[in-house]
Amino acid sequence: MKTGLTIFCFLIIYFAAHAQTIESRSRSTTGYIKADGTIENSSRSTIGYIRSDGTIENKSHSTIGYIKSNGTIENKNRSTVGYVKKDGTVENSSRSLIGYIKDDGTVENSSRSTIGYAKGIRKEWAAVVYFFFKLE
């Protein structure tokens, strides 16, 4: 019995550590991002990928954008669509404020209204999901 409980606890910790939840403002789950950058919808179907080199792909593995190391977000043609600053401020290509990603994972629009939660998810990855690309 102890061994079964230990394995069960290990599995819960393993899956919690490897897939972070993307939530709406009402806290309903809208998707998941795994540690390897795989993006899933709420039904756990893969809808996209963020590769280790910053390449953003749709579910068919077609490149739809890029995340540069300085926080610049680009579309598939390498045109800048926005920026994610180290403090979590998110700007569009004209450097106008469009939102915030707080350290606790709260995602806010430019008016500081909460639009979602992405706890434990890198700020750039959260910005890709909430502000820059519609993955379906």
Phi and psi in radians as a Rosetta constraint file:
Dihedral C 1 N 2 CA 2 C 2 CIRCULARHARMONIC -1.095 0.35
Dihedral N 2 CA 2 C 2 N 3 CIRCULARHARMONIC -0.696 0.35
Dihedral C 2 N 3 CA 3 C 3 CIRCULARHARMONIC -1.123 0.35
Dihedral N 3 CA 3 C 3 N 4 CIRCULARHARMONIC -0.749 0.35
Dihedral C 3 N 4 CA 4 C 4 CIRCULARHARMONIC -1.081 0.35
Dihedral N 4 CA 4 C 4 N 5 CIRCULARHARMONIC -0.731 0.35
Dihedral C 4 N 5 CA 5 C 5 CIRCULARHARMONIC -1.150 0.35
Dihedral N 5 CA 5 C 5 N 6 CIRCULARHARMONIC -0.703 0.35
Dihedral C 5 N 6 CA 6 C 6 CIRCULARHARMONIC -1.092 0.35
Dihedral N 6 CA 6 C 6 N 7 CIRCULARHARMONIC -0.797 0.35
Dihedral C 6 N 7 CA 7 C 7 CIRCULARHARMONIC -1.104 0.35
Dihedral N 7 CA 7 C 7 N 8 CIRCULARHARMONIC -0.753 0.35
Dihedral C 7 N 8 CA 8 C 8 CIRCULARHARMONIC -1.030 0.35
Dihedral N 8 CA 8 C 8 N 9 CIRCULARHARMONIC -0.825 0.35
Dihedral C 8 N 9 CA 9 C 9 CIRCULARHARMONIC -1.093 0.35
Dihedral N 9 CA 9 C 9 N 10 CIRCULARHARMONIC -0.724 0.35
Dihedral C 9 N 10 CA 10 C 10 CIRCULARHARMONIC -1.048 0.35
Dihedral N 10 CA 10 C 10 N 11 CIRCULARHARMONIC -0.787 0.35
Dihedral C 10 N 11 CA 11 C 11 CIRCULARHARMONIC -1.096 0.35
Dihedral N 11 CA 11 C 11 N 12 CIRCULARHARMONIC -0.717 0.35
Dihedral C 11 N 12 CA 12 C 12 CIRCULARHARMONIC -1.084 0.35
Dihedral N 12 CA 12 C 12 N 13 CIRCULARHARMONIC -0.816 0.35
Dihedral C 12 N 13 CA 13 C 13 CIRCULARHARMONIC -1.118 0.35
Dihedral N 13 CA 13 C 13 N 14 CIRCULARHARMONIC -0.732 0.35
Dihedral C 13 N 14 CA 14 C 14 CIRCULARHARMONIC -1.035 0.35
Dihedral N 14 CA 14 C 14 N 15 CIRCULARHARMONIC -0.891 0.35
Dihedral C 14 N 15 CA 15 C 15 CIRCULARHARMONIC -1.229 0.35
Dihedral N 15 CA 15 C 15 N 16 CIRCULARHARMONIC -0.587 0.35
Dihedral C 15 N 16 CA 16 C 16 CIRCULARHARMONIC -1.147 0.35
Dihedral N 16 CA 16 C 16 N 17 CIRCULARHARMONIC -0.621 0.35
Dihedral C 16 N 17 CA 17 C 17 CIRCULARHARMONIC -1.365 0.35
Dihedral N 17 CA 17 C 17 N 18 CIRCULARHARMONIC -0.364 0.35
Dihedral C 17 N 18 CA 18 C 18 CIRCULARHARMONIC -1.907 0.35
Dihedral N 18 CA 18 C 18 N 19 CIRCULARHARMONIC -0.043 0.35
Dihedral C 18 N 19 CA 19 C 19 CIRCULARHARMONIC -2.508 0.35
Dihedral N 19 CA 19 C 19 N 20 CIRCULARHARMONIC 1.895 0.35
Dihedral C 19 N 20 CA 20 C 20 CIRCULARHARMONIC -1.577 0.35
Dihedral N 20 CA 20 C 20 N 21 CIRCULARHARMONIC 2.531 0.35
Dihedral C 20 N 21 CA 21 C 21 CIRCULARHARMONIC -1.527 0.35
Dihedral N 21 CA 21 C 21 N 22 CIRCULARHARMONIC 2.407 0.35
Dihedral C 21 N 22 CA 22 C 22 CIRCULARHARMONIC -1.784 0.35
Dihedral N 22 CA 22 C 22 N 23 CIRCULARHARMONIC 2.179 0.35
Dihedral C 22 N 23 CA 23 C 23 CIRCULARHARMONIC -2.169 0.35
Dihedral N 23 CA 23 C 23 N 24 CIRCULARHARMONIC 2.673 0.35
Dihedral C 23 N 24 CA 24 C 24 CIRCULARHARMONIC -1.365 0.35
Dihedral N 24 CA 24 C 24 N 25 CIRCULARHARMONIC 3.096 0.35
Dihedral C 24 N 25 CA 25 C 25 CIRCULARHARMONIC -1.137 0.35
Dihedral N 25 CA 25 C 25 N 26 CIRCULARHARMONIC -0.416 0.35
Dihedral C 25 N 26 CA 26 C 26 CIRCULARHARMONIC -1.559 0.35
Dihedral N 26 CA 26 C 26 N 27 CIRCULARHARMONIC 0.137 0.35
Dihedral C 26 N 27 CA 27 C 27 CIRCULARHARMONIC 1.302 0.35
Dihedral N 27 CA 27 C 27 N 28 CIRCULARHARMONIC 0.232 0.35
Dihedral C 27 N 28 CA 28 C 28 CIRCULARHARMONIC -1.410 0.35
Dihedral N 28 CA 28 C 28 N 29 CIRCULARHARMONIC 2.502 0.35
Dihedral C 28 N 29 CA 29 C 29 CIRCULARHARMONIC -1.268 0.35
Dihedral N 29 CA 29 C 29 N 30 CIRCULARHARMONIC 2.189 0.35
Dihedral C 29 N 30 CA 30 C 30 CIRCULARHARMONIC -1.895 0.35
Dihedral N 30 CA 30 C 30 N 31 CIRCULARHARMONIC -0.241 0.35
Dihedral C 30 N 31 CA 31 C 31 CIRCULARHARMONIC 3.041 0.35
Dihedral N 31 CA 31 C 31 N 32 CIRCULARHARMONIC -3.008 0.35
Dihedral C 31 N 32 CA 32 C 32 CIRCULARHARMONIC -2.491 0.35
Dihedral N 32 CA 32 C 32 N 33 CIRCULARHARMONIC 2.612 0.35
Dihedral C 32 N 33 CA 33 C 33 CIRCULARHARMONIC -2.179 0.35
Dihedral N 33 CA 33 C 33 N 34 CIRCULARHARMONIC 2.122 0.35
Dihedral C 33 N 34 CA 34 C 34 CIRCULARHARMONIC -1.425 0.35
Dihedral N 34 CA 34 C 34 N 35 CIRCULARHARMONIC 2.834 0.35
Dihedral C 34 N 35 CA 35 C 35 CIRCULARHARMONIC -1.026 0.35
Dihedral N 35 CA 35 C 35 N 36 CIRCULARHARMONIC -0.475 0.35
Dihedral C 35 N 36 CA 36 C 36 CIRCULARHARMONIC -1.489 0.35
Dihedral N 36 CA 36 C 36 N 37 CIRCULARHARMONIC 0.053 0.35
Dihedral C 36 N 37 CA 37 C 37 CIRCULARHARMONIC 1.613 0.35
Dihedral N 37 CA 37 C 37 N 38 CIRCULARHARMONIC 0.019 0.35
Dihedral C 37 N 38 CA 38 C 38 CIRCULARHARMONIC -1.231 0.35
Dihedral N 38 CA 38 C 38 N 39 CIRCULARHARMONIC 2.266 0.35
Dihedral C 38 N 39 CA 39 C 39 CIRCULARHARMONIC -1.858 0.35
Dihedral N 39 CA 39 C 39 N 40 CIRCULARHARMONIC 2.244 0.35
Dihedral C 39 N 40 CA 40 C 40 CIRCULARHARMONIC -2.133 0.35
Dihedral N 40 CA 40 C 40 N 41 CIRCULARHARMONIC 2.638 0.35
Dihedral C 40 N 41 CA 41 C 41 CIRCULARHARMONIC -1.422 0.35
Dihedral N 41 CA 41 C 41 N 42 CIRCULARHARMONIC -3.078 0.35
Dihedral C 41 N 42 CA 42 C 42 CIRCULARHARMONIC -1.150 0.35
Dihedral N 42 CA 42 C 42 N 43 CIRCULARHARMONIC -0.337 0.35
Dihedral C 42 N 43 CA 43 C 43 CIRCULARHARMONIC -1.579 0.35
Dihedral N 43 CA 43 C 43 N 44 CIRCULARHARMONIC 0.087 0.35
Dihedral C 43 N 44 CA 44 C 44 CIRCULARHARMONIC 1.265 0.35
Dihedral N 44 CA 44 C 44 N 45 CIRCULARHARMONIC 0.325 0.35
Dihedral C 44 N 45 CA 45 C 45 CIRCULARHARMONIC -1.477 0.35
Dihedral N 45 CA 45 C 45 N 46 CIRCULARHARMONIC 2.384 0.35
Dihedral C 45 N 46 CA 46 C 46 CIRCULARHARMONIC -1.210 0.35
Dihedral N 46 CA 46 C 46 N 47 CIRCULARHARMONIC 2.249 0.35
Dihedral C 46 N 47 CA 47 C 47 CIRCULARHARMONIC -2.085 0.35
Dihedral N 47 CA 47 C 47 N 48 CIRCULARHARMONIC -0.119 0.35
Dihedral C 47 N 48 CA 48 C 48 CIRCULARHARMONIC 3.109 0.35
Dihedral N 48 CA 48 C 48 N 49 CIRCULARHARMONIC 3.107 0.35
Dihedral C 48 N 49 CA 49 C 49 CIRCULARHARMONIC -2.522 0.35
Dihedral N 49 CA 49 C 49 N 50 CIRCULARHARMONIC 2.522 0.35
Dihedral C 49 N 50 CA 50 C 50 CIRCULARHARMONIC -2.067 0.35
Dihedral N 50 CA 50 C 50 N 51 CIRCULARHARMONIC 1.939 0.35
Dihedral C 50 N 51 CA 51 C 51 CIRCULARHARMONIC -1.381 0.35
Dihedral N 51 CA 51 C 51 N 52 CIRCULARHARMONIC 2.830 0.35
Dihedral C 51 N 52 CA 52 C 52 CIRCULARHARMONIC -1.093 0.35
Dihedral N 52 CA 52 C 52 N 53 CIRCULARHARMONIC -0.415 0.35
Dihedral C 52 N 53 CA 53 C 53 CIRCULARHARMONIC -1.534 0.35
Dihedral N 53 CA 53 C 53 N 54 CIRCULARHARMONIC 0.060 0.35
Dihedral C 53 N 54 CA 54 C 54 CIRCULARHARMONIC 1.644 0.35
Dihedral N 54 CA 54 C 54 N 55 CIRCULARHARMONIC -0.056 0.35
Dihedral C 54 N 55 CA 55 C 55 CIRCULARHARMONIC -1.212 0.35
Dihedral N 55 CA 55 C 55 N 56 CIRCULARHARMONIC 2.316 0.35
Dihedral C 55 N 56 CA 56 C 56 CIRCULARHARMONIC -1.844 0.35
Dihedral N 56 CA 56 C 56 N 57 CIRCULARHARMONIC 2.223 0.35
Dihedral C 56 N 57 CA 57 C 57 CIRCULARHARMONIC -2.166 0.35
Dihedral N 57 CA 57 C 57 N 58 CIRCULARHARMONIC 2.634 0.35
Dihedral C 57 N 58 CA 58 C 58 CIRCULARHARMONIC -1.437 0.35
Dihedral N 58 CA 58 C 58 N 59 CIRCULARHARMONIC -3.083 0.35
Dihedral C 58 N 59 CA 59 C 59 CIRCULARHARMONIC -1.124 0.35
Dihedral N 59 CA 59 C 59 N 60 CIRCULARHARMONIC -0.361 0.35
Dihedral C 59 N 60 CA 60 C 60 CIRCULARHARMONIC -1.581 0.35
Dihedral N 60 CA 60 C 60 N 61 CIRCULARHARMONIC 0.141 0.35
Dihedral C 60 N 61 CA 61 C 61 CIRCULARHARMONIC 1.221 0.35
Dihedral N 61 CA 61 C 61 N 62 CIRCULARHARMONIC 0.317 0.35
Dihedral C 61 N 62 CA 62 C 62 CIRCULARHARMONIC -1.454 0.35
Dihedral N 62 CA 62 C 62 N 63 CIRCULARHARMONIC 2.363 0.35
Dihedral C 62 N 63 CA 63 C 63 CIRCULARHARMONIC -1.216 0.35
Dihedral N 63 CA 63 C 63 N 64 CIRCULARHARMONIC 2.239 0.35
Dihedral C 63 N 64 CA 64 C 64 CIRCULARHARMONIC -2.057 0.35
Dihedral N 64 CA 64 C 64 N 65 CIRCULARHARMONIC -0.141 0.35
Dihedral C 64 N 65 CA 65 C 65 CIRCULARHARMONIC 3.095 0.35
Dihedral N 65 CA 65 C 65 N 66 CIRCULARHARMONIC -3.067 0.35
Dihedral C 65 N 66 CA 66 C 66 CIRCULARHARMONIC -2.535 0.35
Dihedral N 66 CA 66 C 66 N 67 CIRCULARHARMONIC 2.565 0.35
Dihedral C 66 N 67 CA 67 C 67 CIRCULARHARMONIC -1.958 0.35
Dihedral N 67 CA 67 C 67 N 68 CIRCULARHARMONIC 2.069 0.35
Dihedral C 67 N 68 CA 68 C 68 CIRCULARHARMONIC -1.532 0.35
Dihedral N 68 CA 68 C 68 N 69 CIRCULARHARMONIC 2.797 0.35
Dihedral C 68 N 69 CA 69 C 69 CIRCULARHARMONIC -1.107 0.35
Dihedral N 69 CA 69 C 69 N 70 CIRCULARHARMONIC -0.368 0.35
Dihedral C 69 N 70 CA 70 C 70 CIRCULARHARMONIC -1.585 0.35
Dihedral N 70 CA 70 C 70 N 71 CIRCULARHARMONIC 0.123 0.35
Dihedral C 70 N 71 CA 71 C 71 CIRCULARHARMONIC 1.615 0.35
Dihedral N 71 CA 71 C 71 N 72 CIRCULARHARMONIC 0.005 0.35
Dihedral C 71 N 72 CA 72 C 72 CIRCULARHARMONIC -1.277 0.35
Dihedral N 72 CA 72 C 72 N 73 CIRCULARHARMONIC 2.345 0.35
Dihedral C 72 N 73 CA 73 C 73 CIRCULARHARMONIC -1.890 0.35
Dihedral N 73 CA 73 C 73 N 74 CIRCULARHARMONIC 2.235 0.35
Dihedral C 73 N 74 CA 74 C 74 CIRCULARHARMONIC -2.108 0.35
Dihedral N 74 CA 74 C 74 N 75 CIRCULARHARMONIC 2.680 0.35
Dihedral C 74 N 75 CA 75 C 75 CIRCULARHARMONIC -1.456 0.35
Dihedral N 75 CA 75 C 75 N 76 CIRCULARHARMONIC -3.065 0.35
Dihedral C 75 N 76 CA 76 C 76 CIRCULARHARMONIC -1.111 0.35
Dihedral N 76 CA 76 C 76 N 77 CIRCULARHARMONIC -0.391 0.35
Dihedral C 76 N 77 CA 77 C 77 CIRCULARHARMONIC -1.591 0.35
Dihedral N 77 CA 77 C 77 N 78 CIRCULARHARMONIC 0.132 0.35
Dihedral C 77 N 78 CA 78 C 78 CIRCULARHARMONIC 1.239 0.35
Dihedral N 78 CA 78 C 78 N 79 CIRCULARHARMONIC 0.315 0.35
Dihedral C 78 N 79 CA 79 C 79 CIRCULARHARMONIC -1.469 0.35
Dihedral N 79 CA 79 C 79 N 80 CIRCULARHARMONIC 2.415 0.35
Dihedral C 79 N 80 CA 80 C 80 CIRCULARHARMONIC -1.219 0.35
Dihedral N 80 CA 80 C 80 N 81 CIRCULARHARMONIC 2.252 0.35
Dihedral C 80 N 81 CA 81 C 81 CIRCULARHARMONIC -1.908 0.35
Dihedral N 81 CA 81 C 81 N 82 CIRCULARHARMONIC -0.257 0.35
Dihedral C 81 N 82 CA 82 C 82 CIRCULARHARMONIC 3.066 0.35
Dihedral N 82 CA 82 C 82 N 83 CIRCULARHARMONIC -3.085 0.35
Dihedral C 82 N 83 CA 83 C 83 CIRCULARHARMONIC -2.454 0.35
Dihedral N 83 CA 83 C 83 N 84 CIRCULARHARMONIC 2.527 0.35
Dihedral C 83 N 84 CA 84 C 84 CIRCULARHARMONIC -2.147 0.35
Dihedral N 84 CA 84 C 84 N 85 CIRCULARHARMONIC 1.999 0.35
Dihedral C 84 N 85 CA 85 C 85 CIRCULARHARMONIC -1.441 0.35
Dihedral N 85 CA 85 C 85 N 86 CIRCULARHARMONIC 2.822 0.35
Dihedral C 85 N 86 CA 86 C 86 CIRCULARHARMONIC -1.021 0.35
Dihedral N 86 CA 86 C 86 N 87 CIRCULARHARMONIC -0.526 0.35
Dihedral C 86 N 87 CA 87 C 87 CIRCULARHARMONIC -1.430 0.35
Dihedral N 87 CA 87 C 87 N 88 CIRCULARHARMONIC 0.010 0.35
Dihedral C 87 N 88 CA 88 C 88 CIRCULARHARMONIC 1.648 0.35
Dihedral N 88 CA 88 C 88 N 89 CIRCULARHARMONIC -0.012 0.35
Dihedral C 88 N 89 CA 89 C 89 CIRCULARHARMONIC -1.202 0.35
Dihedral N 89 CA 89 C 89 N 90 CIRCULARHARMONIC 2.346 0.35
Dihedral C 89 N 90 CA 90 C 90 CIRCULARHARMONIC -2.024 0.35
Dihedral N 90 CA 90 C 90 N 91 CIRCULARHARMONIC 2.258 0.35
Dihedral C 90 N 91 CA 91 C 91 CIRCULARHARMONIC -2.189 0.35
Dihedral N 91 CA 91 C 91 N 92 CIRCULARHARMONIC 2.683 0.35
Dihedral C 91 N 92 CA 92 C 92 CIRCULARHARMONIC -1.449 0.35
Dihedral N 92 CA 92 C 92 N 93 CIRCULARHARMONIC -3.048 0.35
Dihedral C 92 N 93 CA 93 C 93 CIRCULARHARMONIC -1.131 0.35
Dihedral N 93 CA 93 C 93 N 94 CIRCULARHARMONIC -0.371 0.35
Dihedral C 93 N 94 CA 94 C 94 CIRCULARHARMONIC -1.573 0.35
Dihedral N 94 CA 94 C 94 N 95 CIRCULARHARMONIC 0.106 0.35
Dihedral C 94 N 95 CA 95 C 95 CIRCULARHARMONIC 1.219 0.35
Dihedral N 95 CA 95 C 95 N 96 CIRCULARHARMONIC 0.337 0.35
Dihedral C 95 N 96 CA 96 C 96 CIRCULARHARMONIC -1.455 0.35
Dihedral N 96 CA 96 C 96 N 97 CIRCULARHARMONIC 2.444 0.35
Dihedral C 96 N 97 CA 97 C 97 CIRCULARHARMONIC -1.124 0.35
Dihedral N 97 CA 97 C 97 N 98 CIRCULARHARMONIC 2.271 0.35
Dihedral C 97 N 98 CA 98 C 98 CIRCULARHARMONIC -2.142 0.35
Dihedral N 98 CA 98 C 98 N 99 CIRCULARHARMONIC -0.210 0.35
Dihedral C 98 N 99 CA 99 C 99 CIRCULARHARMONIC 2.998 0.35
Dihedral N 99 CA 99 C 99 N 100 CIRCULARHARMONIC -3.049 0.35
Dihedral C 99 N 100 CA 100 C 100 CIRCULARHARMONIC -2.456 0.35
Dihedral N 100 CA 100 C 100 N 101 CIRCULARHARMONIC 2.567 0.35
Dihedral C 100 N 101 CA 101 C 101 CIRCULARHARMONIC -2.166 0.35
Dihedral N 101 CA 101 C 101 N 102 CIRCULARHARMONIC 1.914 0.35
Dihedral C 101 N 102 CA 102 C 102 CIRCULARHARMONIC -1.385 0.35
Dihedral N 102 CA 102 C 102 N 103 CIRCULARHARMONIC 2.816 0.35
Dihedral C 102 N 103 CA 103 C 103 CIRCULARHARMONIC -1.033 0.35
Dihedral N 103 CA 103 C 103 N 104 CIRCULARHARMONIC -0.499 0.35
Dihedral C 103 N 104 CA 104 C 104 CIRCULARHARMONIC -1.473 0.35
Dihedral N 104 CA 104 C 104 N 105 CIRCULARHARMONIC 0.043 0.35
Dihedral C 104 N 105 CA 105 C 105 CIRCULARHARMONIC 1.663 0.35
Dihedral N 105 CA 105 C 105 N 106 CIRCULARHARMONIC -0.101 0.35
Dihedral C 105 N 106 CA 106 C 106 CIRCULARHARMONIC -1.170 0.35
Dihedral N 106 CA 106 C 106 N 107 CIRCULARHARMONIC 2.312 0.35
Dihedral C 106 N 107 CA 107 C 107 CIRCULARHARMONIC -1.911 0.35
Dihedral N 107 CA 107 C 107 N 108 CIRCULARHARMONIC 2.201 0.35
Dihedral C 107 N 108 CA 108 C 108 CIRCULARHARMONIC -2.157 0.35
Dihedral N 108 CA 108 C 108 N 109 CIRCULARHARMONIC 2.637 0.35
Dihedral C 108 N 109 CA 109 C 109 CIRCULARHARMONIC -1.436 0.35
Dihedral N 109 CA 109 C 109 N 110 CIRCULARHARMONIC -3.074 0.35
Dihedral C 109 N 110 CA 110 C 110 CIRCULARHARMONIC -1.150 0.35
Dihedral N 110 CA 110 C 110 N 111 CIRCULARHARMONIC -0.336 0.35
Dihedral C 110 N 111 CA 111 C 111 CIRCULARHARMONIC -1.564 0.35
Dihedral N 111 CA 111 C 111 N 112 CIRCULARHARMONIC 0.080 0.35
Dihedral C 111 N 112 CA 112 C 112 CIRCULARHARMONIC 1.256 0.35
Dihedral N 112 CA 112 C 112 N 113 CIRCULARHARMONIC 0.317 0.35
Dihedral C 112 N 113 CA 113 C 113 CIRCULARHARMONIC -1.464 0.35
Dihedral N 113 CA 113 C 113 N 114 CIRCULARHARMONIC 2.375 0.35
Dihedral C 113 N 114 CA 114 C 114 CIRCULARHARMONIC -1.208 0.35
Dihedral N 114 CA 114 C 114 N 115 CIRCULARHARMONIC 2.256 0.35
Dihedral C 114 N 115 CA 115 C 115 CIRCULARHARMONIC -1.997 0.35
Dihedral N 115 CA 115 C 115 N 116 CIRCULARHARMONIC -0.159 0.35
Dihedral C 115 N 116 CA 116 C 116 CIRCULARHARMONIC 3.040 0.35
Dihedral N 116 CA 116 C 116 N 117 CIRCULARHARMONIC -3.084 0.35
Dihedral C 116 N 117 CA 117 C 117 CIRCULARHARMONIC -2.412 0.35
Dihedral N 117 CA 117 C 117 N 118 CIRCULARHARMONIC 2.368 0.35
Dihedral C 117 N 118 CA 118 C 118 CIRCULARHARMONIC -2.449 0.35
Dihedral N 118 CA 118 C 118 N 119 CIRCULARHARMONIC 1.005 0.35
Dihedral C 118 N 119 CA 119 C 119 CIRCULARHARMONIC -1.123 0.35
Dihedral N 119 CA 119 C 119 N 120 CIRCULARHARMONIC 2.278 0.35
Dihedral C 119 N 120 CA 120 C 120 CIRCULARHARMONIC 1.400 0.35
Dihedral N 120 CA 120 C 120 N 121 CIRCULARHARMONIC 0.116 0.35
Dihedral C 120 N 121 CA 121 C 121 CIRCULARHARMONIC -1.828 0.35
Dihedral N 121 CA 121 C 121 N 122 CIRCULARHARMONIC 2.384 0.35
Dihedral C 121 N 122 CA 122 C 122 CIRCULARHARMONIC -0.945 0.35
Dihedral N 122 CA 122 C 122 N 123 CIRCULARHARMONIC 2.471 0.35
Dihedral C 122 N 123 CA 123 C 123 CIRCULARHARMONIC -1.019 0.35
Dihedral N 123 CA 123 C 123 N 124 CIRCULARHARMONIC -0.705 0.35
Dihedral C 123 N 124 CA 124 C 124 CIRCULARHARMONIC -1.121 0.35
Dihedral N 124 CA 124 C 124 N 125 CIRCULARHARMONIC -0.699 0.35
Dihedral C 124 N 125 CA 125 C 125 CIRCULARHARMONIC -1.154 0.35
Dihedral N 125 CA 125 C 125 N 126 CIRCULARHARMONIC -0.739 0.35
Dihedral C 125 N 126 CA 126 C 126 CIRCULARHARMONIC -1.095 0.35
Dihedral N 126 CA 126 C 126 N 127 CIRCULARHARMONIC -0.709 0.35
Dihedral C 126 N 127 CA 127 C 127 CIRCULARHARMONIC -1.089 0.35
Dihedral N 127 CA 127 C 127 N 128 CIRCULARHARMONIC -0.687 0.35
Dihedral C 127 N 128 CA 128 C 128 CIRCULARHARMONIC -1.004 0.35
Dihedral N 128 CA 128 C 128 N 129 CIRCULARHARMONIC -0.787 0.35
Dihedral C 128 N 129 CA 129 C 129 CIRCULARHARMONIC -1.281 0.35
Dihedral N 129 CA 129 C 129 N 130 CIRCULARHARMONIC -0.774 0.35
Dihedral C 129 N 130 CA 130 C 130 CIRCULARHARMONIC -1.514 0.35
Dihedral N 130 CA 130 C 130 N 131 CIRCULARHARMONIC -0.515 0.35
Dihedral C 130 N 131 CA 131 C 131 CIRCULARHARMONIC -2.084 0.35
Dihedral N 131 CA 131 C 131 N 132 CIRCULARHARMONIC -0.527 0.35
Dihedral C 131 N 132 CA 132 C 132 CIRCULARHARMONIC -1.942 0.35
Dihedral N 132 CA 132 C 132 N 133 CIRCULARHARMONIC -0.630 0.35
Dihedral C 132 N 133 CA 133 C 133 CIRCULARHARMONIC -2.316 0.35
Dihedral N 133 CA 133 C 133 N 134 CIRCULARHARMONIC 2.405 0.35
Dihedral C 133 N 134 CA 134 C 134 CIRCULARHARMONIC -1.690 0.35
Dihedral N 134 CA 134 C 134 N 135 CIRCULARHARMONIC 1.888 0.35
Dihedral C 134 N 135 CA 135 C 135 CIRCULARHARMONIC -1.745 0.35
Dihedral N 135 CA 135 C 135 N 136 CIRCULARHARMONIC 2.216 0.35
